Amino acid sequence: MKDFIIFTDGDVDVPKPYDRDVVMLPQYYYFDPNVVYGDEQILTREAFFEQLSTQRAYTSGVNPDLVRNRFETAIKEGSDILCITVSSGLSGSYSTICITADELREQYPDATIRVIDSLSATLACGFLCVDAIELKNQGKSLEETAADIERRVKLLDIYFVVDDFKYLVQGGRVSPAVGKIGDILDIKPILTMRGGHIEAYKKTRGFNAALRNIQAIAEGRKAARLGNIYVGNQEMFEKCKSHIPGSYEASLNLIISSHVGPDTTGIAVEWEA
């Protein structure tokens, strides 16, 4: 049976130690278009959030040339490819990777390249990478693994709460008027993903009320995997863990962090079928 390599992209957070078995296709962020981060150069989380406090961050998807180079290297070394991507509703990376995969299939007709749209992001998509690693280690073929991963896409959920509307406003997720009212009334929206897009799940008054609502969601159904997401506020993260203790933890990648800000936390879940 031919070996295969598991790839993902920079909007995905694969928990340790599984991250060592996944090849990351970076995405990019910048405050100044002349200085782009994400691949050859990166910022520490501290430096990133320090800049984010005074400047808007901009993001871009995967580099098609880099994707082609890394896929082609794997193919030439005798491996097939399974790539699990961030939701196509959040990033153009899925489309870019699919186009590159199509080109390589024509050039290397004996190679198998499967690209799966997770319809999710961050740690939830990371759980699919964990599943893929475990299935591969059990001796499953690429096709068997891909079929199982596609089945599990519908089992993913993310629930998170933001403490400051500023970043959602500047990214166009909510209007300035809604953001101002939310801050004045101490409204903390619980956000989730539906159909590959970020949506408001529920509006709550206060952070603790939001966490209690997320806790009720987590306790209402049996989870196969549950993890806590850290962004930049350690106190919020610890409160989240105290309400909903997960078996996994992940620091939210800086691409998505730029759209929600440091005062954010939440959970990712893969439900049992």
C-alpha positions in Angstrom: 0.0 0.0 0.0 1.3 3.4 -1.0 2.3 5.8 1.8 0.5 9.2 2.0 1.3 12.5 3.7 -1.2 14.6 5.6 -1.2 18.3 4.8 -3.2 21.2 6.3 -3.1 25.0 6.1 -2.3 27.9 8.4 -5.9 28.5 9.6 -5.8 25.1 11.2 -4.5 24.3 14.7 -3.4 20.7 15.2 -2.9 19.9 18.9 0.4 18.6 20.2 2.0 16.1 19.7 0.0 15.3 16.5 1.3 18.5 14.8 4.6 16.8 14.2 2.9 14.4 11.7 1.2 17.0 9.6 2.8 19.3 7.0 1.6 22.9 7.3 0.9 25.0 4.3 1.3 28.5 5.7 -1.1 31.4 5.4 0.0 35.0 5.7 -0.7 38.2 7.7 0.7 41.7 7.6 0.2 45.1 9.0 2.3 46.7 6.3 2.1 45.1 2.8 5.9 45.5 2.5 6.4 43.2 5.5 4.5 39.9 5.2 4.6 37.2 8.0 3.6 33.6 8.1 6.4 31.6 6.4 10.0 32.8 6.4 9.4 35.3 9.1 6.8 35.2 11.9 5.9 37.4 14.9 5.7 36.1 18.4 2.2 36.2 19.8 3.2 39.0 22.2 4.6 41.1 19.3 1.6 40.3 17.1 -1.0 41.4 19.7 1.0 44.5 20.6 0.8 45.6 17.0 -2.8 44.5 16.6 -3.8 46.8 19.5 -3.0 49.8 17.3 -3.1 48.6 13.7 -5.4 46.4 11.7 -3.9 43.1 10.5 -4.6 41.9 7.0 -4.5 38.2 5.9 -4.1 36.2 2.8 -4.3 32.5 1.9 -1.8 29.9 0.9 0.9 30.6 -1.8 0.1 28.4 -4.8 3.7 28.1 -5.8 4.6 26.9 -2.3 1.7 24.4 -2.3 2.8 23.1 -5.7 6.4 22.7 -4.5 5.5 20.8 -1.3 3.0 18.6 -3.0 5.4 17.9 -5.9 8.2 17.0 -3.5 6.0 14.5 -1.8 4.9 12.9 -5.1 8.5 12.6 -6.3 9.4 10.9 -3.1 6.7 8.3 -3.8 3.9 9.5 -1.5 0.2 10.3 -2.1 -1.4 13.3 -0.5 -4.3 14.0 1.8 -4.9 17.6 2.5 -7.5 18.8 5.0 -8.2 22.5 4.7 -9.9 25.3 6.5 -13.5 26.0 5.4 -13.9 27.3 1.9 -16.3 29.7 3.4 -13.6 31.4 5.4 -10.6 31.4 3.1 -9.7 31.0 -0.6 -7.0 28.5 0.4 -9.3 25.5 -0.3 -9.8 26.7 -3.9 -6.1 27.5 -4.4 -5.1 24.0 -3.2 -7.8 22.3 -5.4 -6.5 24.1 -8.5 -2.9 23.1 -7.7 -4.0 19.5 -7.1 -5.8 19.4 -10.4 -2.7 20.6 -12.2 -0.5 18.0 -10.5 -2.9 15.2 -11.2 -2.5 15.9 -14.9 1.3 16.0 -14.6 1.5 12.9 -12.3 -1.5 10.7 -13.3 -0.3 7.9 -11.0 -0.4 10.2 -7.9 -3.5 10.3 -5.7 -4.3 13.7 -4.2 -7.3 14.2 -2.0 -8.4 17.7 -0.8 -11.1 17.8 1.9 -13.0 21.0 2.9 -13.4 20.7 6.6 -16.2 23.4 6.6 -14.5 24.4 9.9 -11.3 25.9 11.2 -8.7 26.1 14.0 -8.8 23.2 16.5 -12.0 21.6 15.1 -10.3 21.1 11.7 -7.2 20.0 13.7 -9.3 17.2 15.1 -9.8 15.9 11.6 -6.0 15.9 11.2 -5.7 13.9 14.4 -8.3 11.4 13.1 -6.4 11.1 9.8 -3.1 10.4 11.7 -4.7 7.7 13.8 -6.4 6.1 10.9 -3.1 6.1 8.9 -1.4 4.5 11.9 -4.0 1.8 12.0 -3.0 0.9 8.5 -5.9 2.5 6.6 -5.3 3.5 3.0 -5.6 7.0 1.8 -9.0 6.4 0.3 -10.3 4.7 3.4 -8.9 7.5 5.6 -10.4 10.2 3.3 -13.8 8.6 3.3 -13.8 8.4 7.1 -12.7 12.1 7.4 -15.4 13.3 5.0 -18.0 11.5 7.1 -16.7 13.2 10.3 -16.8 16.8 8.8 -20.5 17.1 9.9 -19.6 16.1 13.4 -17.5 19.2 14.1 -18.5 22.3 16.1 -16.8 25.4 17.4 -18.2 27.7 20.0 -16.4 30.8 21.1 -17.0 34.1 22.9 -15.4 37.5 22.2 -15.0 40.1 24.9 -14.4 43.1 22.6 -16.3 43.9 19.4 -13.4 46.0 18.0 -11.9 43.3 15.9 -15.2 41.9 14.6 -16.1 45.5 13.6 -12.9 46.3 11.8 -13.0 43.0 9.9 -16.6 43.7 8.8 -18.2 40.8 10.8 -20.5 43.2 12.7 -21.5 46.9 12.0 -19.9 49.7 14.1 -23.4 50.5 15.5 -23.9 46.9 16.7 -20.4 46.8 18.1 -21.0 50.0 20.1 -24.3 48.7 21.5 -22.8 45.4 22.4 -20.0 47.0 24.4 -22.3 49.3 26.2 -24.8 46.6 27.2 -22.0 44.1 28.0 -23.4 41.7 25.3 -21.1 38.8 24.7 -22.0 36.9 21.5 -21.4 33.2 21.3 -20.2 32.5 17.8 -20.2 29.2 16.0 -19.8 27.8 12.4 -22.6 26.8 10.2 -22.2 25.6 6.6 -18.6 26.7 6.7 -19.3 30.3 7.8 -19.1 32.1 11.2 -22.5 32.8 12.6 -23.9 34.2 15.9 -25.3 31.3 18.0 -26.6 33.3 20.9 -26.2 36.7 22.6 -25.6 36.7 26.3 -25.2 39.3 29.0 -21.7 38.9 30.4 -18.8 36.6 29.9 -19.7 34.1 32.6 -23.2 33.7 31.2 -21.6 32.9 27.8 -19.4 30.3 29.3 -22.4 28.7 31.1 -24.2 28.5 27.8 -21.2 26.9 26.1 -20.9 24.4 29.0 -24.5 23.4 28.6 -23.8 22.7 24.9 -20.8 20.6 25.7 -22.7 18.6 28.3 -25.7 18.0 26.1 -24.1 15.5 23.8 -21.3 13.0 23.9 -18.0 14.3 22.5 -15.4 12.1 20.8 -12.9 15.0 21.2 -13.2 18.3 23.0 -10.6 21.0 23.4 -10.1 24.5 24.7 -8.9 27.4 22.5 -6.5 30.0 23.8 -6.0 33.3 22.0 -4.3 35.9 24.1 -6.1 36.4 27.4 -4.9 33.7 29.9 -7.6 34.6 32.5 -10.4 34.0 30.0 -8.8 30.8 28.8 -8.5 29.5 32.4 -12.2 30.3 33.1 -13.2 28.5 29.9 -11.2 25.4 31.0 -12.8 25.5 34.5 -16.3 25.5 33.0 -15.6 23.1 30.1 -12.4 21.1 30.7 -11.2 19.6 27.4 -8.7 16.9 26.7 -6.9 19.1 24.1 -5.6 22.7 24.0 -4.6 24.9 21.2 -3.3 28.4 20.7 -5.5 30.0 18.0 -3.4 30.7 14.9 -2.6 34.3 14.3 -4.6 34.4 11.0 -7.9 33.9 12.8 -6.7 35.7 15.9 -6.5 38.9 13.8 -10.3 38.8 13.2 -11.3 38.1 16.8 -8.7 39.8 18.9 -6.9 38.5 22.0 -9.9 38.6 24.4 -11.5 35.5 23.0 -11.8 31.9 24.1 -13.9 28.9 23.3 -14.1 25.2 22.6 -13.8 22.9 19.6 -15.8 19.6 19.5 -15.9 16.5 17.4 -19.1 14.8 18.4 -19.5 11.0 18.5 -21.5 9.7 15.5 
